[in-house]
């Protein structure tokens, strides 16, 4: 259904933006990078 599609898309986008590792962040996820920079300041 359309609602299931929207739920799945939102889950994927949340993963894409917060969990997936990124080369530009030193192969950390944005959440890990944020935690690391917060801990060192």
PDB file of N, H, CA, C and O in Angstrom:
ATOM      1  N   UNK A   1       0.839  -1.192   0.000  1.00  0.00           N
ATOM      2  CA  UNK A   1       0.000   0.000   0.000  1.00  0.00           C
ATOM      3  C   UNK A   1       0.877   1.246   0.000  1.00  0.00           C
ATOM      4  O   UNK A   1       2.093   1.174   0.176  1.00  0.00           O
ATOM      5  N   UNK A   2       0.238   2.368  -0.199  1.00  0.00           N
ATOM      6  H   UNK A   2      -0.750   2.426  -0.342  1.00  0.00           H
ATOM      7  CA  UNK A   2       0.967   3.635  -0.209  1.00  0.00           C
ATOM      8  C   UNK A   2       1.544   3.929   1.173  1.00  0.00           C
ATOM      9  O   UNK A   2       2.669   4.416   1.284  1.00  0.00           O
ATOM     10  N   UNK A   3       0.789   3.639   2.217  1.00  0.00           N
ATOM     11  H   UNK A   3      -0.125   3.243   2.127  1.00  0.00           H
ATOM     12  CA  UNK A   3       1.284   3.878   3.578  1.00  0.00           C
ATOM     13  C   UNK A   3       2.512   3.030   3.889  1.00  0.00           C
ATOM     14  O   UNK A   3       3.453   3.514   4.518  1.00  0.00           O
ATOM     15  N   UNK A   4       2.514   1.783   3.460  1.00  0.00           N
ATOM     16  H   UNK A   4       1.749   1.390   2.949  1.00  0.00           H
ATOM     17  CA  UNK A   4       3.676   0.914   3.666  1.00  0.00           C
ATOM     18  C   UNK A   4       4.880   1.440   2.900  1.00  0.00           C
ATOM     19  O   UNK A   4       6.007   1.385   3.393  1.00  0.00           O
ATOM     20  N   UNK A   5       4.648   1.944   1.708  1.00  0.00           N
ATOM     21  H   UNK A   5       3.733   1.989   1.308  1.00  0.00           H
ATOM     22  CA  UNK A   5       5.733   2.522   0.924  1.00  0.00           C
ATOM     23  C   UNK A   5       6.329   3.726   1.646  1.00  0.00           C
ATOM     24  O   UNK A   5       7.549   3.849   1.746  1.00  0.00           O
ATOM     25  N   UNK A   6       5.480   4.607   2.144  1.00  0.00           N
ATOM     26  H   UNK A   6       4.488   4.507   2.063  1.00  0.00           H
ATOM     27  CA  UNK A   6       5.961   5.799   2.843  1.00  0.00           C
ATOM     28  C   UNK A   6       6.733   5.426   4.107  1.00  0.00           C
ATOM     29  O   UNK A   6       7.765   6.026   4.409  1.00  0.00           O
ATOM     30  N   UNK A   7       6.241   4.451   4.831  1.00  0.00           N
ATOM     31  H   UNK A   7       5.403   3.963   4.585  1.00  0.00           H
ATOM     32  CA  UNK A   7       6.933   3.994   6.036  1.00  0.00           C
ATOM     33  C   UNK A   7       8.307   3.430   5.684  1.00  0.00           C
ATOM     34  O   UNK A   7       9.303   3.755   6.330  1.00  0.00           O
ATOM     35  N   UNK A   8       8.354   2.589   4.664  1.00  0.00           N
ATOM     36  H   UNK A   8       7.545   2.325   4.139  1.00  0.00           H
ATOM     37  CA  UNK A   8       9.630   2.018   4.233  1.00  0.00           C
ATOM     38  C   UNK A   8      10.591   3.076   3.734  1.00  0.00           C
ATOM     39  O   UNK A   8      11.785   3.024   4.032  1.00  0.00           O
ATOM     40  N   UNK A   9      10.086   4.031   2.982  1.00  0.00           N
ATOM     41  H   UNK A   9       9.117   4.073   2.740  1.00  0.00           H
ATOM     42  CA  UNK A   9      10.928   5.113   2.472  1.00  0.00           C
ATOM     43  C   UNK A   9      11.480   5.955   3.611  1.00  0.00           C
ATOM     44  O   UNK A   9      12.662   6.299   3.609  1.00  0.00           O
ATOM     45  N   UNK A  10      10.645   6.288   4.577  1.00  0.00           N
ATOM     46  H   UNK A  10       9.685   6.008   4.579  1.00  0.00           H
ATOM     47  CA  UNK A  10      11.112   7.063   5.726  1.00  0.00           C
ATOM     48  C   UNK A  10      12.170   6.307   6.520  1.00  0.00           C
ATOM     49  O   UNK A  10      13.154   6.901   6.960  1.00  0.00           O
ATOM     50  N   UNK A  11      11.980   5.006   6.709  1.00  0.00           N
ATOM     51  H   UNK A  11      11.181   4.522   6.351  1.00  0.00           H
ATOM     52  CA  UNK A  11      12.982   4.194   7.403  1.00  0.00           C
ATOM     53  C   UNK A  11      14.306   4.202   6.651  1.00  0.00           C
ATOM     54  O   UNK A  11      15.370   4.342   7.253  1.00  0.00           O
ATOM     55  N   UNK A  12      14.233   4.053   5.336  1.00  0.00           N
ATOM     56  H   UNK A  12      13.369   3.939   4.847  1.00  0.00           H
ATOM     57  CA  UNK A  12      15.446   4.041   4.519  1.00  0.00           C
ATOM     58  C   UNK A  12      16.147   5.389   4.573  1.00  0.00           C
ATOM     59  O   UNK A  12      17.369   5.438   4.713  1.00  0.00           O
ATOM     60  N   UNK A  13      15.410   6.469   4.465  1.00  0.00           N
ATOM     61  H   UNK A  13      14.417   6.429   4.352  1.00  0.00           H
ATOM     62  CA  UNK A  13      16.020   7.799   4.509  1.00  0.00           C
ATOM     63  C   UNK A  13      16.641   8.084   5.868  1.00  0.00           C
ATOM     64  O   UNK A  13      17.690   8.723   5.949  1.00  0.00           O
ATOM     65  N   UNK A  14      16.003   7.616   6.934  1.00  0.00           N
ATOM     66  H   UNK A  14      15.151   7.097   6.868  1.00  0.00           H
ATOM     67  CA  UNK A  14      16.582   7.778   8.274  1.00  0.00           C
ATOM     68  C   UNK A  14      17.907   7.029   8.353  1.00  0.00           C
ATOM     69  O   UNK A  14      18.887   7.550   8.885  1.00  0.00           O
ATOM     70  N   UNK A  15      17.937   5.799   7.821  1.00  0.00           N
ATOM     71  H   UNK A  15      17.141   5.376   7.389  1.00  0.00           H
ATOM     72  CA  UNK A  15      19.184   5.026   7.792  1.00  0.00           C
ATOM     73  C   UNK A  15      20.230   5.746   6.951  1.00  0.00           C
ATOM     74  O   UNK A  15      21.376   5.889   7.376  1.00  0.00           O
ATOM     75  N   UNK A  16      19.844   6.201   5.759  1.00  0.00           N
ATOM     76  H   UNK A  16      18.913   6.085   5.413  1.00  0.00           H
ATOM     77  CA  UNK A  16      20.758   6.854   4.823  1.00  0.00           C
ATOM     78  C   UNK A  16      21.395   8.085   5.459  1.00  0.00           C
ATOM     79  O   UNK A  16      22.588   8.329   5.274  1.00  0.00           O
ATOM     80  N   UNK A  17      20.626   8.848   6.194  1.00  0.00           N
ATOM     81  H   UNK A  17      19.657   8.650   6.345  1.00  0.00           H
ATOM     82  CA  UNK A  17      21.103  10.113   6.737  1.00  0.00           C
ATOM     83  C   UNK A  17      21.791   9.996   8.086  1.00  0.00           C
ATOM     84  O   UNK A  17      22.499  10.921   8.483  1.00  0.00           O
ATOM     85  N   UNK A  18      21.612   8.900   8.804  1.00  0.00           N
ATOM     86  H   UNK A  18      21.036   8.148   8.482  1.00  0.00           H
ATOM     87  CA  UNK A  18      22.175   8.834  10.154  1.00  0.00           C
ATOM     88  C   UNK A  18      23.080   7.641  10.414  1.00  0.00           C
ATOM     89  O   UNK A  18      23.971   7.737  11.258  1.00  0.00           O
ATOM     90  N   UNK A  19      22.895   6.538   9.736  1.00  0.00           N
ATOM     91  H   UNK A  19      22.172   6.460   9.050  1.00  0.00           H
ATOM     92  CA  UNK A  19      23.577   5.304  10.092  1.00  0.00           C
ATOM     93  C   UNK A  19      24.650   4.892   9.101  1.00  0.00           C
ATOM     94  O   UNK A  19      25.674   4.337   9.500  1.00  0.00           O
ATOM     95  N   UNK A  20      24.441   5.148   7.831  1.00  0.00           N
ATOM     96  H   UNK A  20      23.609   5.599   7.507  1.00  0.00           H
ATOM     97  CA  UNK A  20      25.362   4.658   6.804  1.00  0.00           C
ATOM     98  C   UNK A  20      26.705   5.379   6.922  1.00  0.00           C
ATOM     99  O   UNK A  20      26.755   6.586   7.158  1.00  0.00           O
ATOM    100  N   UNK A  21      27.795   4.620   6.753  1.00  0.00           N
ATOM    101  H   UNK A  21      27.754   3.640   6.561  1.00  0.00           H
ATOM    102  CA  UNK A  21      29.122   5.232   6.851  1.00  0.00           C
ATOM    103  C   UNK A  21      29.376   6.108   5.630  1.00  0.00           C
ATOM    104  O   UNK A  21      28.875   5.845   4.537  1.00  0.00           O
ATOM    105  N   UNK A  22      30.162   7.147   5.844  1.00  0.00           N
ATOM    106  H   UNK A  22      30.570   7.361   6.732  1.00  0.00           H
ATOM    107  CA  UNK A  22      30.461   8.089   4.775  1.00  0.00           C
ATOM    108  C   UNK A  22      31.960   8.342   4.726  1.00  0.00           C
ATOM    109  O   UNK A  22      32.598   8.567   5.754  1.00  0.00           O
ATOM    110  N   UNK A  23      32.505   8.304   3.542  1.00  0.00           N
ATOM    111  H   UNK A  23      31.987   8.121   2.706  1.00  0.00           H
ATOM    112  CA  UNK A  23      33.936   8.496   3.355  1.00  0.00           C
ATOM    113  C   UNK A  23      34.373   9.862   3.863  1.00  0.00           C
ATOM    114  O   UNK A  23      35.413   9.976   4.512  1.00  0.00           O
ATOM    115  N   UNK A  24      33.601  10.889   3.580  1.00  0.00           N
ATOM    116  H   UNK A  24      32.757  10.797   3.053  1.00  0.00           H
ATOM    117  CA  UNK A  24      34.005  12.248   3.960  1.00  0.00           C
ATOM    118  C   UNK A  24      34.034  12.458   5.470  1.00  0.00           C
ATOM    119  O   UNK A  24      34.599  13.442   5.948  1.00  0.00           O
ATOM    120  N   UNK A  25      33.430  11.543   6.223  1.00  0.00           N
ATOM    121  H   UNK A  25      32.972  10.743   5.834  1.00  0.00           H
ATOM    122  CA  UNK A  25      33.453  11.628   7.684  1.00  0.00           C
ATOM    123  C   UNK A  25      34.442  10.641   8.285  1.00  0.00           C
ATOM    124  O   UNK A  25      34.327  10.269   9.452  1.00  0.00           O
ATOM    125  N   UNK A  26      35.407  10.223   7.488  1.00  0.00           N
ATOM    126  H   UNK A  26      35.501  10.525   6.539  1.00  0.00           H
ATOM    127  CA  UNK A  26      36.402   9.273   7.970  1.00  0.00           C
ATOM    128  C   UNK A  26      35.839   7.882   8.153  1.00  0.00           C
ATOM    129  O   UNK A  26      36.238   7.160   9.067  1.00  0.00           O
ATOM    130  N   UNK A  27      34.913   7.503   7.290  1.00  0.00           N
ATOM    131  H   UNK A  27      34.588   8.089   6.548  1.00  0.00           H
ATOM    132  CA  UNK A  27      34.267   6.185   7.322  1.00  0.00           C
ATOM    133  C   UNK A  27      33.504   5.951   8.620  1.00  0.00           C
ATOM    134  O   UNK A  27      33.460   4.834   9.135  1.00  0.00           O
ATOM    135  N   UNK A  28      32.910   7.007   9.136  1.00  0.00           N
ATOM    136  H   UNK A  28      32.946   7.915   8.718  1.00  0.00           H
ATOM    137  CA  UNK A  28      32.010   6.917  10.279  1.00  0.00           C
ATOM    138  C   UNK A  28      30.601   7.253   9.811  1.00  0.00           C
ATOM    139  O   UNK A  28      30.414   7.894   8.777  1.00  0.00           O
ATOM    140  N   UNK A  29      29.623   6.819  10.576  1.00  0.00           N
ATOM    141  H   UNK A  29      29.775   6.298  11.416  1.00  0.00           H
ATOM    142  CA  UNK A  29      28.261   7.260  10.293  1.00  0.00           C
ATOM    143  C   UNK A  29      28.121   8.687  10.833  1.00  0.00           C
ATOM    144  O   UNK A  29      28.897   9.092  11.698  1.00  0.00           O
ATOM    145  N   UNK A  30      27.155   9.446  10.341  1.00  0.00           N
ATOM    146  H   UNK A  30      26.525   9.117   9.638  1.00  0.00           H
ATOM    147  CA  UNK A  30      26.957  10.786  10.892  1.00  0.00           C
ATOM    148  C   UNK A  30      26.715  10.771  12.405  1.00  0.00           C
ATOM    149  O   UNK A  30      27.193  11.656  13.113  1.00  0.00           O
ATOM    150  N   UNK A  31      25.980   9.779  12.903  1.00  0.00           N
ATOM    151  H   UNK A  31      25.591   9.060  12.327  1.00  0.00           H
ATOM    152  CA  UNK A  31      25.764   9.679  14.348  1.00  0.00           C
ATOM    153  C   UNK A  31      27.072   9.448  15.095  1.00  0.00           C
ATOM    154  O   UNK A  31      27.316  10.071  16.128  1.00  0.00           O
ATOM    155  N   UNK A  32      27.920   8.550  14.575  1.00  0.00           N
ATOM    156  H   UNK A  32      27.722   8.044  13.736  1.00  0.00           H
ATOM    157  CA  UNK A  32      29.215   8.280  15.211  1.00  0.00           C
ATOM    158  C   UNK A  32      30.110   9.509  15.147  1.00  0.00           C
ATOM    159  O   UNK A  32      30.788   9.836  16.121  1.00  0.00           O
ATOM    160  N   UNK A  33      30.117  10.184  14.019  1.00  0.00           N
ATOM    161  H   UNK A  33      29.567   9.918  13.227  1.00  0.00           H
ATOM    162  CA  UNK A  33      30.939  11.383  13.845  1.00  0.00           C
ATOM    163  C   UNK A  33      30.503  12.469  14.826  1.00  0.00           C
ATOM    164  O   UNK A  33      31.336  13.107  15.469  1.00  0.00           O
ATOM    165  N   UNK A  34      29.205  12.668  14.932  1.00  0.00           N
ATOM    166  H   UNK A  34      28.529  12.150  14.409  1.00  0.00           H
ATOM    167  CA  UNK A  34      28.664  13.674  15.840  1.00  0.00           C
ATOM    168  C   UNK A  34      29.028  13.340  17.280  1.00  0.00           C
ATOM    169  O   UNK A  34      29.409  14.229  18.042  1.00  0.00           O
ATOM    170  N   UNK A  35      28.918  12.081  17.659  1.00  0.00           N
ATOM    171  H   UNK A  35      28.608  11.359  17.041  1.00  0.00           H
ATOM    172  CA  UNK A  35      29.263  11.669  19.023  1.00  0.00           C
ATOM    173  C   UNK A  35      30.749  11.868  19.289  1.00  0.00           C
ATOM    174  O   UNK A  35      31.139  12.293  20.377  1.00  0.00           O
ATOM    175  N   UNK A  36      31.571  11.564  18.301  1.00  0.00           N
ATOM    176  H   UNK A  36      31.255  11.219  17.417  1.00  0.00           H
ATOM    177  CA  UNK A  36      33.022  11.706  18.450  1.00  0.00           C
ATOM    178  C   UNK A  36      33.414  13.175  18.594  1.00  0.00           C
ATOM    179  O   UNK A  36      34.234  13.513  19.448  1.00  0.00           O
ATOM    180  N   UNK A  37      32.843  14.044  17.776  1.00  0.00           N
ATOM    181  H   UNK A  37      32.177  13.769  17.082  1.00  0.00           H
ATOM    182  CA  UNK A  37      33.207  15.459  17.843  1.00  0.00           C
ATOM    183  C   UNK A  37      32.641  16.117  19.087  1.00  0.00           C
ATOM    184  O   UNK A  37      33.248  17.047  19.619  1.00  0.00           O
ATOM    185  N   UNK A  38      31.498  15.660  19.560  1.00  0.00           N
ATOM    186  H   UNK A  38      31.005  14.905  19.127  1.00  0.00           H
ATOM    187  CA  UNK A  38      30.919  16.203  20.787  1.00  0.00           C
ATOM    188  C   UNK A  38      31.753  15.791  21.996  1.00  0.00           C
ATOM    189  O   UNK A  38      31.925  16.577  22.928  1.00  0.00           O
ATOM    190  N   UNK A  39      32.267  14.577  21.985  1.00  0.00           N
ATOM    191  H   UNK A  39      32.127  13.939  21.228  1.00  0.00           H
ATOM    192  CA  UNK A  39      33.054  14.068  23.107  1.00  0.00           C
ATOM    193  C   UNK A  39      34.406  14.761  23.217  1.00  0.00           C
ATOM    194  O   UNK A  39      34.978  14.820  24.305  1.00  0.00           O
ATOM    195  N   UNK A  40      34.923  15.284  22.118  1.00  0.00           N
ATOM    196  H   UNK A  40      34.458  15.237  21.234  1.00  0.00           H
ATOM    197  CA  UNK A  40      36.252  15.890  22.141  1.00  0.00           C
ATOM    198  C   UNK A  40      36.210  17.397  22.336  1.00  0.00           C
ATOM    199  O   UNK A  40      37.262  18.031  22.425  1.00  0.00           O
ATOM    200  N   UNK A  41      35.033  17.979  22.405  1.00  0.00           N
ATOM    201  H   UNK A  41      34.179  17.463  22.332  1.00  0.00           H
ATOM    202  CA  UNK A  41      34.955  19.434  22.596  1.00  0.00           C
ATOM    203  C   UNK A  41      34.496  19.773  23.980  1.00  0.00           C
ATOM    204  O   UNK A  41      34.372  20.950  24.319  1.00  0.00           O
TER     205      UNK A  41
END
